[in-house]
């Protein structure tokens, strides 16, 4: 939408002008152009702030839901690593197995 406003300002200033621009006309056009630019920038920043809050809330929710699964997966991976280690390495790191093979 801001592109259309910018082009409208340029078109309006082009239609009014028949001779060379005076300094006042040039300043007025620059002022209007900067106003359009700042309005566009403000809209983008507002959208970024809104999406950042939404993204943070969504990330927090997903983290809460998946945290127990991550813990179980980490424990499972650790057990697989321990089962793949030779007995002398387990002894060196202080891990012992009982008669049933549990750590």
Secondary structure, DSSP 4 states (H G I P E B T S, - for coil): -HHHHHHHHHHHHHHH-SSPPPHHHHHHHHHHHHHHHHHHHHHHHHHHHHHHHHHHHHHHHHHHHHHHHHHHHHHHHHHHHHHHS-HHHHHHHT----TTS--
